[in-house]
Amino acid sequence: MIRQGRPIKRRGGSRFPRRRDPKFMAWMVEQIRRGVWCDACGRQRASARAHLDAKGSGGFDRGNTVLLCDGPEGCHRLQEKRTAAFCRERGVDLQAQANAWATAYANRTEVSWCTT
């Protein structure tokens, strides 16, 4: 059998390795452990990191990630693959919140404005 073309993605790698920021994502997990609230509804504790632009589409980690509640009725499931419509329906600006997380990470400040 003859292989045609090269595979799109290397095994175990990323198509956009320079857009990944493992330290930032680890910091976001730490914020979840501290008990921050969902960036969209503010009612439940956040339990998932959500990218506004999909990683597979070339979305960055920093300035593109928010913390949302997860579960069957959680904001993460409602936002996934339909960020613009979700923001309109909920009346929230998740891009501004993602930028605020990126700024907080850059300054390594305590995010007391969204913790319990």
JOHU-V214885 format. One record per pair of residues at least 24 apart in sequence whose C-alpha atoms are under 10 Angstrom apart, sorted by sequence separation. I is the first residue (numbers start at 1). GAP is how many residues later the second one is. D is the distance in whole Angstrom. If there is no record, write none. Layout:
# JOHU-V214885
i: (I/I)
gap: (GAP/GAP)
d: (D/D)
This chain:
# JOHU-V214885
i: (25/44/45/46/47/44/45/50/51/40/42/43/44/48/50/54/39/40/41/42/47/48/49/50/52/53/54/67/38/39/40/41/46/48/51/52/53/66/38/39/40/46/47/48/50/51/52/53/54/65/66/37/38/39/44/46/50/51/52/53/64/65/66/67/36/37/38/44/52/64/66/67/36/37/38/51/52/63/64/65/66/36/41/63/64/65/66/40/41/63/64/65/66/67/20/32/40/63/64/65/66/19/25/31/32/38/39/40/62/63/65/66/24/25/28/32/38/61/62/63/64/65/20/24/28/29/38/63/64/16/19/20/21/22/28/40/62/63/15/16/18/19/20/21/22/25/62/63/14/15/16/17/19/20/21/24/61/62/14/15/16/18/19/20/52/53/63/15/16/17/18/19/51/52/62/14/16/62/40/52/40/51/50/41/40/41/40/41/40/39/40/39/40/39/40/39/39/31/45/45/42/28/27/28/36/39/36/37/38/24/28/34/36/37/38/24/27/36/37/31/35/36/37/25/31/35/36/24/27/34/35/23/24/34/31/32/31)
gap: (24/24/24/24/24/25/25/25/25/26/26/26/26/26/26/26/27/27/27/27/27/27/27/27/27/27/27/27/28/28/28/28/28/28/28/28/28/28/29/29/29/29/29/29/29/29/29/29/29/29/29/30/30/30/30/30/30/30/30/30/30/30/30/30/31/31/31/31/31/31/31/31/32/32/32/32/32/32/32/32/32/33/33/33/33/33/33/34/34/34/34/34/34/34/35/35/35/35/35/35/35/36/36/36/36/36/36/36/36/36/36/36/37/37/37/37/37/37/37/37/37/37/38/38/38/38/38/38/38/39/39/39/39/39/39/39/39/39/40/40/40/40/40/40/40/40/40/40/41/41/41/41/41/41/41/41/41/41/42/42/42/42/42/42/42/42/42/43/43/43/43/43/43/43/43/44/44/44/46/46/47/47/48/49/50/50/51/51/52/53/53/54/54/55/57/58/59/70/70/71/72/73/74/74/75/75/76/76/76/77/77/77/77/77/77/78/78/78/78/79/79/79/79/80/80/80/80/81/81/81/81/82/82/82/83/83/84)
d: (8/9/6/7/9/6/9/10/10/9/9/9/9/10/7/9/7/8/8/9/9/9/8/9/8/9/8/10/9/6/7/8/9/7/9/8/8/7/6/6/8/9/9/10/8/8/8/9/10/9/8/8/5/8/9/9/8/9/9/8/9/8/10/9/8/8/5/10/6/7/7/9/9/8/9/9/9/8/9/8/5/10/9/9/9/5/9/10/7/8/5/8/9/9/9/8/7/5/7/10/7/9/7/9/9/9/9/9/8/5/8/9/8/8/9/10/8/10/8/8/9/8/10/7/9/9/9/7/8/8/7/9/8/8/8/9/8/5/9/8/10/7/6/6/10/9/6/8/9/7/9/10/5/6/7/10/9/9/9/9/6/9/6/8/8/10/10/8/9/10/10/8/10/7/9/10/9/10/9/8/8/9/10/8/7/10/9/9/6/9/8/9/7/7/9/7/9/10/9/9/9/8/10/10/9/9/9/10/9/10/9/10/9/6/10/8/8/6/6/9/9/4/8/10/8/6/6/7/9/7/6/10/9/8/10/9/9)
